[in-house]
């Protein structure tokens, strides 16, 4: 305990996620978790646990065909913990037991939620748990109206709850079997819109949702909320149009794919049949991802927003601003660092996958690694055929993507600021 107390919040957060992943992998290896006659390797159990905790949705084995009801419940619990965050779940248990949250735990919440201020953290966690419960119950009810037509009552309830948890937490797991995901419901408007709604609100971030509830007017929202909503809307529209232009699918399918590509991982059409143009479009959407403080991954919409407006300001020789606010230089600095580190992770991961799986096409590999890093879960169909080493590589990429490359880097190279200052040098750029 003394060792843990001495660690930085980033290290404790990383260790917390790692502990949950390992615990989940052991639970999934229990005889009561695996269907009779199924030979499950530990690497596949570890892959499933990592994918669930990192709210990704990539699967090495089919969830419904491999795991029992208990195993599927474990996967759902891991998704819920991963989506809310280990810290938020832990604080929720502390509050449920009537105990107070200490300073160290408050710092962990701040680190996990990527917050600038430490005020009101306990009430924030309470609101996060309430928002999650409301959305997931509503999603389960609406999903049940669809699944009840095809499954017995109890089975339909289980599928609906699992689907709602996975959708709101932007994790593309399903328990329908046969590696088909939602392809059987590609024309079902209610399930498509319900799933898309859960994904969208889960990807906006809890801070934005609560800001919308409080302000109830776009003009009154803070800059962060406006940036997230505007960028998300633009990406949704542009993604839908580009996918519809490049693929022979319906507008509903293009819309759903555009929503799901932003870190959810559900699919109604086989991505293995997409053109390179369509795959590239989805790859870019996966790399951008959701928003800070949400259940999704990627470099985040606010990062793209900051980069765009800062570059526009530099090109027009003006100050970077948006919605009558000036964008601080510190925000651009962090956005540039996050984007650069993220590209390095994707490039390094793709190179390593090319070495480990030389028989796969480069576009399939780039798509797979970007999906793992963005904690998306979409695949062109190569995941189940990967070798153990390639699966472990994806486990590492998913873990980095969930915590964030900057957080991972700070775990090892973080140093307190010193009072030493150095003279400014000059470097030619461009």
N, C-alpha and C positions, 0 to 999 in steps of 0.2 A: 504493500500500500504506500509506503514512504517513497518507493521508486516512482510510482505513478504520480504522486502528488508533485514531484519535482519536475515532471515533464511539461512541455508547452502544451497549450490547448490543441494545437494541430496534431501533435504526436498522440495525445490521448484519443482524439477523434479517429485517427487512422487505426490505432490499436483496437478501439471499440468496434469499428467496422470489421476488422480482420477477425476478431474474436467471434462475432456473430456469424461470419461466413464459415469459419471452421466448425462452430457448434452446429450450424445448419447442415453442413456436409455430413457430419457424424449422425445426425438425426435421420437424414435421408438414406443412410446406409443400413438403418435398423431393419430387421426382417418385417416388422409391422408397417414399414413405409414402402416396401417394394412388392409388387404383384407377384404371386406364385409363378415360378417358371422363368422369371426375368433375371438375367445375370447382369447386375449393375456394377460397373467398375468405379473405383473411388474417384478417378479423375472426372468421370461424368457427374457424380454426385457433387464434387467440388465445383464443377462448372455450373451446374444448376443452382447451387447455393449462392455462388458469386453473382450470377446473372439475376437472381431474385433480390438479393440484398442491394445490388447496384442498380436495381429497377431497370434492367436492360430488356430481357425477354429472349435473348438468344438461347437456343436449346440444343444440347448435344443428344438428348433422348426425348421422345415425346412424353409430356407430363402426364397425360391421361392414360396412355398405354403402359407406362413404366411404374407409376406410383399409385398406391392405394389411396383411399379417402384420407387416411391419416397423413400420408406423404404429401398429398395435395394441400392439406390444411397447413402443413409445415411450410410449404412453398408460399402460400398466401400470407402466412405470418411473417415470413422473411421479406416479402414484398412490402408489407405494411411497415415493418421496422425500417427497411431501407428507404422507403418513400418519406416517411415522417422524419427519419434521422434517428440514429441511436441515442443521441442526446435528448431529443424531444420525448422519445418513448420513455427513457430513464427518468426524466423530470416528471413526466406524467404519472409514473408509478410512485415517485416520491410524494407528489401532491395528493395522490389517492390514499396514501398511508398517513396523511395529515402532518407530514414533516416539512421543515423549511428548506428552501434551496439556498445553499451556501454560495460564497463568492466564486469559488473554483467552478462550480456547476453553471453559474451565470456566464462566466467567461467562455465555457464550452458552447453554450447556446449561441452566444454572440459569434463565435468562430464558425459554428455549423451553419448558421443562418446568414453569414456574411454581412453582419450588421456593423454600422459605424458607432452606434450608441448602445450603452448597456442599460438604458432605462426601460422599464415596463416589460422585462423579458419573461417574467412568470405569467403575466396576463397574456402575453403573446403566445406562449405555449398552450395555455388554456384555450385561446381562440383558435389556434391551429387544430387542436383535437376536436373542437366543436365543428369547425368548418369541414374537416375530413369526414366526420360522422354523418353530417347532413348530406353532403354530396354522394358519399358511397351508399347510403341508404336509398336516396332518390334514384341513383343509377341502378341499384339492385332491383328496385320495384319495376322500373321501366324495362330493364333487361328481362325480368321474369315474364312479362307480358309476351315476349318473343319466344323465349326458350320453353315456356309451358306448352306450346303447340307441338313441340318435338320430343319432349322428355317427360317422364313421370314427375309428379309434384315435388317430391323430396329432392330428386336429382336436379330438377329445374331450379329449385331454391339454391342448391349448392353451386351450380354453374353460374347463376346470376350474381351471387355474393362474390365468388372468385373473380368473375369478369369485371365487376364494378371496382373491386379493390385494385385489380391489375390496371384497369383503364385510368382511374384517377391518379394512380401513382406512376403513370406513364411507363408501365412495364407490359410488354406484349405477350405475356403468357396466356395460354388458354388450356382448358381441360375438355376439349371437344374430341380429341383423338385424331389419329391418322395424319398428323403433321399438316392439317388443312387450314389451321387458324380460323379465320372468319370467311373463308372463300364461299362457304355454303350460304352465307347471308349477305352476299355482295349487293343484292337488289332489295334488301329489307331496309326501308328508309328509317323506321323507328330505331332499330339497333345501330345503324350507321350514325344517325344524328345523336343518339344517346352516348355512344362511345366517343364520338368526336367532341361532344360537349364536356364529358369527363376529362378527356385528354387536354382540351384547351384550358379549362379552369385549373387543372392540376399543374399545367405548364406555365400558367401566368405567375404563379407564386403566391404564397399566403399573404404577404405584405400588400400586394396589389389587390387581391380579393377583399381584404379588410378595408383598404383605402376606398374601394368602390362602394362597399357597404356603408361606410361612414359619410363619404362626400356626395354620392349619388349624382354627380355631375362631372363630365369630362373636364370642364374648365377649372374646377376646384381641385382636381387631382394633383398630386405632387409630380415633379419632373420625372422621377423614376417610373411611376405608374403610366404616365403619358408615353414615355419612351417604349416601355414594354408593350403596351396595347397597340400603339401605332406600328411598331416594327413587326409584331406578331400578325397583325391584320395584313400588312403589305406582303409578308412572306407567304401567308396562307393564299392570298389571291394570285400572286405571281407563280407560286408553286403549282396551284391548281391549273392555271392556264398553260404553263409549260409542259406539265405531265399530260394534259389532254391533247396538246399539239403533237407530242412525240409518241404517244402510245394509243393503241386501238382499244380504249376503254371508255366507259360512260363518264359523264360529268360527275356523277355521284362517286364513282370509283376514283376519279382524279382528285376530287375534293377530300375524300377520306384518306387517300395516300399522302396528300400534302399535309394534312393534319397529323397523321401517324408518323410521318418522317421526322417530325420535330420532337423525337425521343420516345415515342410510344411503342412502335414496333408491331402493331397489328397490321394485317394485310388481308385484303379481299380479292386481290389478283396476284398471280404468281410473278414475283419480281425477276425470276430467272428468265422470263420471256420478254423482259423490258429491253428496249434498245439502249445503246451506250449513252445516247443523249438523255433518255429518261433516267438511267442509273446515275448519271452525273448530276442531274437536277436533284434527285433524292439525296445523293451524297453531300451536296452543298447544304441542303436543309438539315441533314443529320449533324453536320459539323457545327452549324450555328446553334441548333438545339433550342432549349426552352429559356426560362428566365431565372435570375438569382432568387434563392429562397423557395424554389419550386421543387417538384418531385422529378424534374427532368435534368438532362445533362447538356453537353455541348459547351461552346465558348460563351453562350448566352446572348439573348437578344439585345440586352443593354450594352454589351461589349461591341456588337456590330453597330448599334446606334451611335455610340461614342466615337468609334473609329470613323464612321461616315461623316459625321458633322465636324469632326476635327480636321479631316482631310479636306472637306468642302471649305472650311474656314481658311486653311492654308492656301488652297487654290485661288480663293477670292481675296486673299490678303486681308482677311477680317478675323474677328474673334470667333472661336467656335461657340455657337449658341443654338438653342432650340426652345420653342415655346416661351420666349421672353426670359430665358434663363441662360447664364453663361456656363458652359461646361468646364469644370475645373481641370487644370493640367494634370493633377494627380490621377484623375479618372482615365485620361488618355494613356498615361504611363502604364497603369495597371492593365488596361485593355490591350495595349500593344504587347506587354509581357505575356499575358494569358494566351493571346492569339499565337504568338511565336512559339511558346512552349507546346501548345496544342498541336500545331503543325509539325513540330519536331517529333512528338509522340506518334502521330499518325504516320509520318514518313518512316520513322524507325521501326514501328510495328509492321508496316507494309513490307519493308525490306526484309525483316526477319521472317515474315510469313512466306515471302517469295523463296527464301532459302529453305525453309522447312517443308513447303508444299510446292515444289517446282512445276508440278503438273497442272496447277490452277492458273486461270487467266488473270492478268493484272487487274482488270476492272473488277472482277469478283473479289480479289484480295483487298483492293482499296476500299471497296464497298463494305466488306466484312469488318475490317479494322476500324473504319470510320464509325460504323454502327456500334461496335464494341466501345470505342472511346466516347461517343455521344450518348452512351447508355440507351440505345434505340431498340435494338432487337430485330430489325429487318435483316433479311439475308437473301441471297440469290439461290440458296439451297445447298451451300457447301459445308455448313456447320457440322452436320451429323457425320460427314465423311472425313473430318479432320483427324490427324493423328494425335496421340497424347501430348506431344511437345507443342503442337500448334494450338491445342485447346488450353494448355497452361499459359501460352503466350496471350491468348485472348482473355484469360482470367486476369492476368496482370494489367492488360489494357483497360478492361472494364473497371478494375479497382482504381486505377489512376483517373479514369474518366469520371467516376462517381465522386471522388474526393477533390478532384481538380489538380492539374499539373503544378500549379503554383503552391498549393498546400503540400503536395508530395515533396516538392523541391525544398520548401521551408522546413520540413521535418529534419533534413540532414544538414542544411547549410545556414540555418537561421542563426544570426548573431545579434545581440543587443546593440543598439546605436551607440557610437562613441562620440566624444566631443572633438575628435581629431577631424580637421577639414583640410581639403587639398585644393590647390589652385585649379581654376577651370582651364581646360585645354580647348583646342579647336579641332574639329573634324569636318572634312568636306562631305556633304551628303547629296546624293542625286546626281 
